[in-house]
């Protein structure tokens, strides 16, 4: 539900959005759509979301210029994870205005 609402809101402000329900689907999209410039990952890294964590590692390795936004409701999960110039960490609930601004900033480089 949150993913669909987020996709709709991003489309309304002009982004082209492809949805993926699993890390495997996200990787398939990245391989099949070379023009994708960003991913927004809603992850719970502290509850054993190993596939989601692996997605982030693989995406960064294969597409170093890819902008990555990690959304989480557990602030402690991101302690020790460094957000580089092409990555941002946002806490849920995250206002859509902030998500859009962060996405635009990361894409702009």
Secondary structure, DSSP 8 states (H G I E B T S, - for coil): -HHHHHHHHHHHTT------SSHHHHHHHHHH-TT--EEEEE--GGGT-HHHHHHHHHHHHH-TT-EEEEEES-GGGGTT----TTEEEEESS--HHHHHHHHHHHHH-
